[in-house]
Amino acid sequence: MSQFQKSIFQKKLQKAEQALGFDFSEELEDQEEEQDNSSSPFAKDAPLPTAKNGPLLSQLLKNSQQGAEANTTGLTSSFKYQKREDIKPKEWCEFFEHSKVLEQQETGNKFQIYYSLPNSNSSPIFIFHHGAGSSGLTFAVLGKQIEQYLATESPHPKIKPGILVFDARNHGKTKVAENDYSRNSFVKDFSFILKSYLDELDPLFKDVISKKEADPQLIVPPIMLVGHSLGGSVLTEALHQYNGMKDGYFSKLVELNIIKGLVMFDIVEDTAVESLAHMNKFLNSRPKGFRSLKIAIDWHIKSNFLRKGESPLVSVPALLMPVEDNDPDVDSSLFKYKWRSDLRLTEPFWDTWFTGLSGGFVNAPVQSKLLILAGNDNLDKRLMIGQMQGKFQLIVFLESGHFLHEDLPNKTAISLIDFWKRNFKPNEKKIPILWGHMRN
């Protein structure tokens, strides 16, 4: 895109901001980061996107090569990017209405979920699946942004969306007995969580299958599945496996067009597979633990995993647990917190995580699809062909890292709401999406 074209789109963006009364820029707060990250949605001198310079791979490489510089001991912190008094960890209850543990009777597995219920059959439901090493609370701020924006811009009665997040197996507070981290196991877990939520917790979905079969015109809240990284791969695979689900519930949700959309955050098959080769170097470079949650939050910001803001205050504490006396892996005299998830246990299953992802996403059996990429990640051949065929919508946030929903929750929320309105509310006024890298 030429500088002239960029200037035109920047002017349009400013007009859209003024018309909507919303600030899409999400500028960094301190001078140093403002110099390194353009507040414009178009990076002035951004390199051309290639599979080798995507944010996920570059972050893994950077941290494996510069582990010592990233304060791998976790014992001290300079708080270069945030003042100590600003770092105050937050709780789940500041973002969700409910917290619940779903127990699977046949296995004894216990899944931690957080959710807020929709207020009408016209409300969208966004169901999120996080990536490896993360937790459901990575979507806490994003979910709140979606709720707040819809409350602000929707007419009376106001639309209140449904938001469901959960901790995947042996992530966050979820406890699973077996160490099976294959993609199929994540798929089965998701099917159980989805059915439990709709059947038991959301009144709008009580007996929804039988009611929808009896009355095909019945209006029910449209479900959008949203996955970050590995989560996107799990959701895509789940949609393709729905005919094999034992009880047929997932199958009916798709067949009856209740699950309407699939969204993936920052995941491209070829880049993801290449990144896995550097995972062990990354795991070796990060600290074994931290002396405080504030230091842990600061480490994630200084290491460029997350941008400073509200999201790390709730997402980072969810990744850690207190160190007990006589812990076999971590010295309790040095550290008070350690990682909840042992990512090394997942290594034997890495080759199952992303196989066939790009083709699966393009051909997923849902009405509409959206792919949001971070930085300069490139489409692989299958995605490129699919985009040219109009199989999915593409948005790129040039100024974001791999956790784009945490770095830019406002932009991500606006993009998801626009995706819902554009595809499932044809008479609604659309939100002008003007950011991202324009592709021919």
C-alpha positions in Angstrom: 0.0 0.0 0.0 1.4 3.4 -0.9 1.8 6.2 1.6 -1.0 8.1 -0.2 -3.4 5.2 0.3 -2.4 4.9 3.9 -3.1 8.6 4.5 -6.6 8.3 3.0 -7.5 5.3 5.2 -6.0 7.1 8.2 -8.3 10.1 7.6 -11.3 7.7 7.2 -10.3 6.1 10.5 -10.3 9.4 12.3 -13.7 10.3 10.9 -15.1 6.9 12.0 -13.7 7.4 15.5 -15.3 10.8 15.8 -18.6 9.5 14.5 -18.7 6.6 16.9 -17.2 8.4 19.8 -14.7 5.5 20.2 -11.0 5.5 20.3 -9.6 2.8 18.1 -6.0 3.9 18.5 -5.2 2.2 21.8 -1.9 4.1 22.0 0.9 3.1 24.3 1.1 5.1 27.4 4.8 5.9 27.7 7.1 7.7 25.3 9.5 4.9 24.7 6.8 2.5 23.5 5.2 5.2 21.4 8.4 5.5 19.4 8.6 1.7 18.9 5.0 1.1 18.1 3.0 3.3 15.7 -0.4 4.2 17.1 -1.7 4.2 13.5 -3.2 0.9 12.3 -0.8 1.0 9.5 2.9 0.6 10.5 4.9 3.1 8.6 7.8 0.9 7.7 6.4 -2.5 8.5 8.3 -5.3 6.8 6.5 -7.5 4.2 4.8 -10.4 5.9 6.5 -13.7 5.7 6.1 -17.0 7.6 9.5 -16.5 9.2 8.9 -13.1 10.9 5.5 -13.7 12.5 5.0 -12.6 16.1 4.7 -16.1 17.6 8.0 -17.4 16.1 9.9 -14.2 16.6 8.9 -14.1 20.3 10.0 -17.7 20.9 13.3 -17.0 19.1 13.9 -13.8 21.0 13.3 -15.3 24.4 15.4 -18.4 23.7 18.3 -16.3 22.6 18.0 -13.5 25.2 16.8 -15.5 28.2 19.4 -14.0 30.5 18.4 -10.4 29.5 14.7 -11.2 30.2 15.4 -11.7 33.9 14.9 -15.4 33.9 15.5 -15.7 37.7 12.2 -14.0 38.4 13.7 -12.7 41.7 14.0 -9.0 40.9 12.2 -6.5 38.7 13.0 -3.0 37.5 9.3 -2.4 36.5 10.6 -0.6 33.4 7.2 -0.4 31.7 4.8 0.0 34.7 5.0 1.6 38.1 4.9 -0.8 41.0 1.8 0.8 42.4 -0.1 0.4 39.1 0.4 -3.4 39.1 -2.5 -4.7 41.2 -3.7 -8.2 40.2 -7.4 -8.6 39.5 -9.9 -11.3 40.1 -12.2 -13.2 37.8 -15.3 -11.7 39.4 -14.4 -8.2 38.0 -15.1 -9.6 34.5 -17.6 -12.4 34.7 -20.9 -13.1 36.6 -20.3 -16.7 37.4 -17.5 -19.2 38.1 -18.2 -22.9 38.2 -16.4 -26.3 38.2 -17.9 -28.9 35.8 -17.2 -32.4 36.9 -17.2 -35.2 34.3 -18.8 -38.2 36.1 -17.2 -41.0 34.1 -13.6 -39.6 34.4 -13.6 -37.4 37.5 -12.1 -34.6 35.4 -12.9 -31.1 36.7 -13.1 -28.2 34.3 -13.1 -24.6 35.5 -15.3 -22.2 33.6 -16.2 -18.5 33.9 -19.3 -17.1 32.2 -21.8 -14.3 31.8 -25.3 -15.1 30.5 -27.0 -13.4 27.5 -30.2 -11.5 28.2 -32.3 -12.4 25.1 -32.5 -14.6 22.1 -31.2 -11.7 20.0 -27.9 -11.7 22.0 -24.8 -13.3 20.5 -22.8 -15.9 22.5 -19.0 -15.9 22.2 -17.4 -19.1 23.4 -13.6 -18.9 23.7 -10.8 -21.5 23.8 -7.3 -20.4 24.8 -4.0 -21.7 23.6 -1.2 -23.9 25.1 0.2 -22.6 28.4 -2.6 -20.0 28.8 -5.9 -20.0 30.6 -9.5 -18.9 30.1 -8.8 -15.6 31.9 -6.7 -14.5 28.9 -10.1 -13.4 27.4 -11.4 -11.6 30.6 -10.8 -8.1 29.4 -11.9 -8.8 25.8 -15.2 -10.3 27.1 -15.8 -7.2 29.2 -15.0 -5.0 26.3 -17.6 -6.8 24.1 -20.2 -6.5 26.8 -19.5 -2.8 27.5 -19.5 -1.8 23.9 -22.8 -3.5 23.1 -24.3 -1.9 26.2 -23.2 1.5 24.9 -24.1 1.3 21.3 -27.3 -0.9 21.3 -30.7 0.6 21.5 -33.2 -0.2 24.3 -33.6 -2.9 25.3 -29.8 -3.2 25.5 -28.1 -6.3 24.2 -26.1 -8.3 26.7 -24.0 -11.0 25.1 -23.2 -14.4 26.5 -19.5 -14.9 27.3 -18.0 -18.4 28.1 -14.3 -19.1 28.8 -12.7 -22.1 30.4 -9.4 -23.6 31.5 -8.3 -26.4 29.2 -7.0 -29.7 30.6 -4.4 -29.1 33.3 -4.3 -25.4 32.5 -5.5 -22.8 35.0 -7.6 -24.5 37.7 -8.8 -27.4 35.5 -7.7 -30.8 36.8 -7.5 -33.9 34.5 -6.0 -37.2 35.6 -4.4 -38.3 32.4 -1.5 -36.6 30.7 -3.0 -36.9 27.2 -2.6 -33.6 25.4 -3.6 -34.7 21.9 -5.9 -32.5 19.9 -8.6 -35.1 20.0 -8.6 -35.0 23.8 -9.0 -31.2 23.8 -11.9 -31.7 21.3 -13.7 -34.2 23.6 -13.2 -31.8 26.6 -14.7 -28.9 24.6 -17.7 -31.0 23.6 -18.4 -31.8 27.2 -18.0 -28.2 28.4 -20.2 -26.8 25.6 -23.0 -29.3 26.3 -22.8 -28.8 30.0 -23.0 -25.0 29.7 -25.9 -25.0 27.2 -27.9 -27.8 28.9 -27.4 -26.9 32.6 -26.4 -23.2 32.9 -28.0 -21.1 30.2 -31.8 -20.9 30.5 -32.2 -19.7 26.9 -30.9 -23.1 25.6 -33.0 -25.4 27.8 -34.2 -28.2 25.4 -33.0 -26.1 22.5 -32.4 -29.0 20.2 -35.9 -30.5 20.4 -37.5 -27.0 20.3 -35.5 -26.0 17.2 -36.3 -29.3 15.4 -40.0 -28.7 16.1 -39.8 -25.1 15.0 -37.0 -24.4 12.5 -37.9 -20.7 12.6 -37.3 -20.5 16.4 -34.8 -17.7 17.2 -32.0 -18.7 19.5 -28.8 -16.8 20.4 -26.2 -17.3 17.7 -23.0 -19.0 18.9 -19.6 -17.9 17.7 -16.6 -20.1 18.5 -13.4 -18.2 19.1 -10.0 -19.8 19.5 -6.5 -18.4 20.1 -3.6 -20.3 18.7 -4.0 -24.0 19.7 -7.6 -23.2 20.8 -8.4 -22.2 17.2 -7.1 -25.6 16.0 -9.2 -27.5 18.6 -12.4 -25.6 17.6 -11.8 -26.2 13.9 -11.2 -29.9 14.5 -14.3 -30.1 16.7 -16.4 -28.8 13.9 -15.1 -31.5 11.6 -15.5 -34.3 14.1 -19.1 -33.4 15.1 -20.6 -36.4 13.3 -18.5 -38.6 15.5 -19.7 -37.2 18.8 -21.2 -39.9 20.9 -24.5 -38.2 21.9 -25.0 -36.2 18.7 -25.5 -33.0 20.6 -22.6 -31.1 19.0 -23.8 -32.5 15.6 -27.2 -31.0 16.1 -25.9 -27.6 17.1 -24.1 -27.4 13.7 -26.8 -29.0 11.6 -29.5 -26.7 13.1 -27.3 -23.6 12.4 -27.0 -22.7 16.1 -23.2 -22.6 15.9 -22.9 -20.0 13.2 -19.4 -18.7 13.2 -15.7 -19.7 13.8 -13.0 -17.2 14.6 -9.3 -17.9 15.0 -6.7 -15.5 16.6 -3.2 -15.5 15.3 -2.7 -19.0 14.1 -1.4 -20.2 10.7 -0.6 -23.9 10.3 2.9 -23.6 8.7 4.1 -20.9 11.1 2.7 -22.8 14.1 4.5 -26.0 13.1 7.8 -24.1 12.6 7.4 -22.4 16.0 7.1 -25.7 17.8 10.7 -26.5 17.0 11.8 -23.6 19.2 9.4 -24.4 22.1 12.0 -26.2 24.3 14.4 -23.2 24.0 11.6 -20.9 25.1 10.8 -23.1 28.1 14.4 -23.2 29.1 14.6 -19.4 29.0 11.7 -18.6 31.2 12.0 -18.5 35.1 11.0 -21.5 37.2 9.0 -19.2 39.4 8.5 -15.7 40.9 8.7 -14.1 44.3 5.4 -12.2 43.7 2.6 -11.8 41.3 3.7 -8.3 40.6 7.1 -9.5 39.5 5.4 -12.2 37.3 3.2 -9.6 35.6 6.2 -7.3 35.0 8.3 -10.2 33.6 5.6 -10.9 31.0 5.5 -7.2 29.9 9.3 -6.8 29.9 9.7 -10.0 27.9 7.3 -8.6 25.2 4.7 -11.4 25.7 2.0 -8.9 26.7 1.5 -5.2 26.4 1.0 -3.2 29.5 -2.6 -2.6 30.4 -5.4 -4.2 32.3 -5.3 -7.7 30.7 -2.0 -8.9 32.3 -3.4 -8.0 35.7 -5.9 -10.8 35.5 -4.4 -13.2 32.9 -0.9 -13.6 34.4 -2.0 -14.6 38.0 -4.1 -17.3 36.5 -1.0 -18.9 35.0 0.6 -19.4 38.5 0.1 -21.2 41.7 1.6 -21.0 45.2 4.8 -23.0 45.8 4.3 -25.4 48.7 7.1 -26.4 51.2 9.2 -29.3 49.9 8.1 -28.8 46.4 10.2 -31.2 44.2 10.5 -28.9 41.3 10.8 -25.3 42.7 12.8 -24.1 45.8 10.2 -22.6 48.1 12.9 -20.4 49.8 13.4 -18.6 46.4 10.0 -18.6 44.9 6.4 -18.1 46.1 4.7 -18.9 42.8 5.3 -21.4 40.0 3.7 -22.2 36.7 0.4 -24.1 36.8 0.9 -25.9 33.5 3.9 -28.1 32.7 4.2 -27.5 29.0 7.0 -30.1 28.7 4.4 -32.8 29.3 2.7 -31.8 26.1 5.7 -32.3 23.8 4.8 -35.9 22.7 1.5 -34.5 21.3 2.8 -31.4 19.5 2.7 -33.1 16.1 -1.1 -33.6 16.5 -1.9 -30.0 17.3 -1.9 -28.2 13.9 -2.1 -30.9 11.3 -4.5 -30.0 8.5 -5.5 -26.8 10.3 -5.5 -24.4 7.4 -7.6 -26.6 5.1 -9.9 -27.5 8.0 -10.5 -23.8 8.8 -11.3 -22.9 5.2 -13.7 -25.8 4.9 -15.2 -25.7 8.4 -19.0 -26.4 8.3 -20.2 -23.1 9.7 -21.9 -20.1 8.1 -19.0 -17.6 8.5 -15.3 -17.5 9.4 -12.9 -14.8 10.6 -9.1 -15.0 10.9 -7.4 -12.2 12.9 -3.6 -12.2 12.6 -1.0 -10.3 14.6 2.0 -8.4 13.3 3.3 -9.7 10.0 2.2 -13.3 10.0 1.6 -14.5 6.5 -1.1 -16.7 5.0 0.1 -20.1 3.9 -1.0 -21.5 0.5 -4.3 -23.1 1.6 -5.4 -19.9 3.5 -4.4 -17.7 0.6 -6.5 -19.7 -1.8 -9.4 -19.8 0.6 -9.2 -16.0 1.1 -9.2 -15.4 -2.7 -12.3 -17.6 -2.9 -14.0 -15.6 -0.2 -14.1 -18.4 2.3 -13.3 -16.3 5.3 -12.8 -12.7 6.4 -9.2 -11.6 7.3 -8.1 -8.8 9.6 -4.4 -8.1 10.5 -3.3 -6.0 13.5 0.1 -4.8 12.6 0.9 -3.4 16.0 0.0 -6.4 18.1 1.9 -9.3 19.5 0.8 -13.0 19.6 -1.8 -12.4 22.3 -3.6 -9.8 20.2 -6.8 -10.1 22.2 -4.8 -9.0 25.3 -2.7 -6.3 23.5 -5.6 -4.8 21.7 -8.9 -5.8 23.4 -10.8 -2.8 22.1 -10.0 -3.5 18.4 -10.6 -7.2 18.9 -14.0 -6.6 20.5 -15.0 -4.3 17.7 -13.9 -6.8 15.1 -15.9 -9.6 16.8 -19.1 -7.5 17.1 -18.8 -6.4 13.5 -18.3 -10.1 12.5 -21.6 -10.9 14.3 -23.5 -8.0 12.8 -22.1 -8.4 9.3 -23.1 -12.0 9.1 -26.0 -12.6 11.4 -27.7 -9.1 11.8 -27.9 -7.9 8.1 -30.2 -5.0 9.0 -27.9 -3.6 11.7 -25.6 -0.6 11.1 -22.1 -1.9 10.4 -19.0 -0.8 12.3 -16.4 0.5 9.9 -13.3 -1.7 10.2 -10.5 0.3 8.8 -7.4 -1.1 10.4 -5.2 -3.9 9.3 -3.0 -4.7 6.4 -4.8 -4.4 3.1 -4.2 -7.4 0.9 -4.9 -7.7 -2.9 
